């Protein structure tokens, strides 16, 4: 079978990918690649300068996304993608910093960083691929694993309630919060494009299938079965209160853009508080006075 290149057809997505690494490592039916396609189309739509785009990820299947995008990428330690990204965003305000990782990395292990980055309103776009399991590390239950689900660490079914991620980041102060599934490719692209152009802490949850470790253990079929399920159960409710969008087994999956508000981002707020002294403080941070021998490392 001839490739698109061989028959003279150019796919614009290829200009944004490291094609030498394609095909990807993701399992057949996995939804991560679908989210990448939507993301690249959002980059095209917003005319994003790839020289100023930086991808940051933690550990996990979704953490490999940055390795396929043709831009600088920081692959960080488990659960620590957001603090690495915060440093990048504050150190160089011209950068467009995108955190792209999974639910286990961002919400379970990295949950504390997620909360405080949203509270501070750090200028970051966080894309959370939620396949409801620790997929790459053995299929352990995560904070997002639905109740009664089977996993390697819950052989008799999970009994802990799962986190409503949009409600969490909304309460913490995120200025943009949306959720879509891997079925909603065009809506996801639109949300990503909107979020790329907005300032402050923006968060998009993408519900995706994990046929290998989550669906197989729970007798839920393959990736195609998941797409049909997302189509049948999803209901678009833009502007819905995030306290109403918890995902419950067998019930509707509420998707849409839930939050889109304005709030001063962290650096703007810092500058306004420091006023004329901001640049002076940056050039020569004030020294903290202390008694000799208090353990500053310089005495």
N, C-alpha and C positions, 0 to 999 in steps of 0.2 A: 504494500500500500504506500502511495506517495505521501510525503509530508507536505504541509502547507507551503513551506519554503521551496520545495522542489517544483511545485506547480505555479509558483509565482505569486502566492497570496501571503501578505504580511500581516501578522497579528500584532496590533500596537502594544499589547500587554508585554510582548517579548522585550521591548525596549527598556522595561523597568525591572526585569528579572535577570538573575544569573542563570542563563539558559544552559551553561555547562553543567549545572547541578540538577537539571531536570532529566528524568522524572524524580519526584520528591520521595522522601522516605516514608511518607504517611500511608497508612493501610488503605486498601480498597474500601470505599464507602465512608471514609473519614470526611468530616465537614471542614477541616482546617483549610484545605486547598481552595474550597469554595469561598471562604472568607477572604483569602489572599486575592482572588480574582476581583472581588468587589472592592477591596482596598486599592488595588492598582487602578481600577477604573475611576475611583474617587481621586487618586493622584492626577490622573489625566484630566478629569473634569475641572479640577481646581488649579491646574497649571503649576503644581507644586515644584519648587526648585529642589531637585534631587541632591544638589551639593549642600543644601542646608537642612536636609532631612536626616534625622538620626533615629535608628530603631534600637530599642532596648528590650531585652527579654530575660526571663529567668530560666529555670530548669523545667523541662516537660516537652510534650509533643508540640505544643503551640510555641514554645520557646525557640523552635527551629525556624520560625517564619523569617526572621531577619536575615538568615543565611541565604535566602532565595531572592531577597529584594536587593536591587543593584544600588545600594547606598551603604554608608557606614553603619555598623551594627555592633552593639555591646551585648555579649552573652554573659550574664552575671550569675551570681550565686542564687541558690533556691530561696525564693521569697523576697529577694532584695532588688528586684528590677526598679521599683519606684524610687528608692533613695538614690540609686545610681543616676537615674533619669533626672531627679530633682537637682543633683549637682550639675549635670550638664546644662539644664535649663537656666539655672541661676548664673553659671559661669559664662555662658555665651547666649545672650538674649536673642541673637539673630537665628538661632537654631530652631527648627520645628521638631520637637522631641515626641516620639510616639512609643509608648510602652505596649508591646504586643505579647501576651502570654496567656496562660491557662488559669482556670478557676482554682486549682490546687495551689499554684504558685502565688497568685495575686490575692486570693480571698482566704485561703486556709493558712498556709505558712506565712504569707505576706500580708495578712489582714490588718495588722496594726499600722503598717506603712500606708496601706490603702486609705484607712480612716483619716490619718493625719495629713496626708497629701491633699485629700479632698477638703479637710478643715482649713488648711492653709491656703487653699485655692492656688496651688502651684500650677504654672502654665504647662500642662501635659495633656496629651490625648492618650487615654488608656483603653485598649481594646482587649476585652476579656473573653476568650473562647471557652465557653462553659460546656464541657462534655460530661460533667457531673461525676467525675472520677479522677483519681490519680492514674492516668492512662500509661504513661511511659515507665513509671517506677513499679509496676506490678498490679495495678488495679485495686489499690486500697480505697476505702471510703474517704470522701472529702467532706468539707463543711457544706458542700452543695449537693451531696448525694441524697436523692429523695428517700423518704422513710420507707422501710420494708425492702429496700434494694439489697441484692446480694453483691458482695464484693469479696476480695481476698481477706479483708479484715472483719467482714460482717457475714460469716457463713450462714448465720441464721436470720439474716436480714437486718438492715439498719433500723435503729429505733430513735435516733436523735433527729430532731426537726432540722431541715436544711435552711440555709440563709436565703433570705430574699435580698439579693444583691442590689437591685435598684433602690430599694428602701434604705439600705445601709448607706450608700454613697450620697443619696439625696439628703438624708438626715445629717450627714457629715459636712455637707455644704457644696457638693459638686454643682457646677453651673450648667452642665448638659448631661442628661441621663437618658439613654435609649436602650431598648432590647429588641433584637430580631432573631430569627432562626436562620439556619443555613438554607432554608427554602426561600426566604425573602431576599433574594440577591439584589434586586433593584432598590428596594427600600433600604437595605443595608448600605449600598453604595451611596445613596442620597444622604443618609445619616453620617457616614464617614466624611463625605464632602463638606457637610455643614460643620461638623466638629473640627475638621482641619482648618477652617477659616475663623473659628471662634477662639477667644483667649480665656485662659483659666483652666480649671480642672474639669476635663470632659471624660465621660465614661460611656462605653458602649459594650453591652453584654451580647454575645452571639451564642445562642443555644445550638450545639452541634452534636451529631451522633458519634459514638465510639463503638462501632460494631464488634471490634475484637475483644474488648475487655468488659464494657458495660452492658451492651445489648445482648451479647452471647450468653453472659452469665444470668441475665434476667429474661431469657427467652423472648426477646423483643424483635427478632429478625435482623435483617441486614440494613445497610445504609439507605437503600431504596424504601424499605418499610418505614424507616425513620422520617424520610421526606414526606411520605404519604401521611404519616401521623402528624407531622408539623402542619401540613396543609389542612388537615381535617380539624385539628384542635386549636389552631391559632386564631386569635381575634385581635384585630388592630384597634387599639384604643389610645390614640394620641392624647396626651394631656391627662391620662388616668393618674389618680393618686397612687404613689408607689406602695403605699400600705395595702393596696388592693391587688397587687400583681404577683403575689407569691405563687410559685408553681407547685401544684398539688397533683399527685399521681392520678391519671385518668381524666383530669379536669382541663378546662380551657387554659391555653398558654396565652397570656395577655402580652402583646407586643406593641411597639410603637415608640414615639418620642414622648417621654414622660416629663422631662424637665428641660427648660431652655430659658435661663435667666441671666441677668447681669450682676456681677459682683467684682470688686477690685481684686485683681490677682495678687499673689504674694509679694512680688517684687514692686509692683506699683504702690501697694499699701506701705511697704517698707520705705520707699522713696518719699511718700507723702508724710510719713511720720517723722522721718529724719530731716526733711526739708533741705535747706541749703547746706547742711552738714553731710549730706549723703556721700558725695564724691570724696570729701575729706576723710570720711569714715572708711570708705573702700580703699583709699590709698594708704591710710595708716590707721588700722583698727585701734580703738582705745585700749590701753593696757589696764588690766585688773590689778589693783593694789592688794597686797597680801603680806602677812607677817613672814619673816624669814623662817624657812624650814617647814612650810605648810605643804610641801610636796608638789610644787609646780614643775619640777624637773629641771629648773634653771638655777636653783639656790645651791 
